Amino acid sequence: MRRHIVALTTLSFVLAGCGGAAPVAQQSSSPPPVRTTEVSTPTPTPTPTPTPPTTTSPSKNPNPPAAPSTKVRDCFDGDCTLVLTKPTRIPLDAQRFHYSAMRVTAISADSLSFVVPYPQGGSAQSTIGPGLGVASFGFRGSPSIEVGLTLVDGKPALVLQPGAIT
């Protein structure tokens, strides 16, 4: 439609600008023939949806996770991959991290719930899904502890890694 308006406007300027002595075109009672052009727009090709990876996402922490273990004491330094089957209390180095322990309150292949008791009372709790470094906790001036959930031979495992100083 826009092309037709431009063409008619151009035609009227050409006819009007020919000078005074030129004959004026007579308008007919029937409209001029309209040329239509079909414009085909390409049908977008659907982009295939990527399949989510079957492994857990990598952590922002540059250090690789620790080797899998079933010993709670391996987590004292805040660096462990602990295979768990039930809720467990995890002792931590309070001199280094400010917090003396964390408690895993529920664990499955799909989620991990944990509580970090504050030394002066109270606590913080969180529930996360699979992944490394999905959550973290820390105290001002101390290294944080990154928390994650992974599978080791099909069994859920808590992953702890020391993080940046908060």
C-alpha positions, -999 to +999 in steps of 0.1 A: +000+000+000+028+024+008+044+018-026+011+028-043+009+060-024+046+069-032+040+060-069+008+081-071+025+111-053+054+109-077+031+107-107+011+137-096+044+158-092+056+147-126+023+157-142+020+190-123+056+200-129+056+197-167+050+234-173+020+255-182+017+246-218+016+209-214-017+191-216-032+180-183-040+144-180-076+136-176-087+115-147-108+086-156-137+075-135-122+040-130-092+036-107-058+028-122-049-008-123-031-019-091-001-042-094+003-065-065+035-083-056+035-112-033+064-110-008+072-143+007+088-141+041+109-171+050+096-193+077+120-193+106+136-226+112+129-237+148+161-237+169+165-271+186+162-268+223+194-280+240+191-309+263+201-301+298+234-317+309+232-348+330+261-336+352+259-309+378+269-274+368+304-263+375+312-241+404+325-205+401+352-218+425+383-225+405+393-254+427+379-289+419+357-305+445+374-328+470+374-366+464+342-383+476+342-395+512+318-409+538+338-394+568+322-363+584+356-352+597+368-347+561+346-315+560+362-298+590+384-277+567+354-267+546+365-287+516+348-321+511+324-341+490+305-361+516+282-389+505+251-388+528+221-410+534+205-391+563+206-358+582+240-351+596+259-325+618+291-313+601+317-299+625+337-269+610+369-251+619+354-221+639+388-204+641+389-202+603+352-199+593+336-183+624+309-210+624+315-242+644+291-265+625+264-268+599+236-294+599+222-311+568+185-315+577+174-333+545+192-347+514+180-364+482+192-365+446+170-334+440+176-312+470+197-305+500+185-286+531+209-273+557+211-250+588+240-229+600+237-221+637+250-187+647+275-187+676+255-161+695+221-179+689+198-181+660+205-197+626+202-195+589+187-222+567+186-229+530+174-255+505+192-259+472+190-281+441+218-299+423+249-280+414+283-269+429+286-236+447+248-230+445+247-214+480+273-201+504+276-188+539+303-168+557+311-141+582+327-108+577+365-112+575+364-150+572+364-172+542+329-182+530+319-218+525+303-227+492+277-254+494+265-277+466+247-309+459+260-336+435+256-373+429+284-399+435+276-433+421+239-423+421+240-413+458+235-377+469+265-359+483+271-326+500+299-305+485+317-279+506+345-256+492+362-227+508+353-195+490+363-158+491+368-139+523+336-120+530 
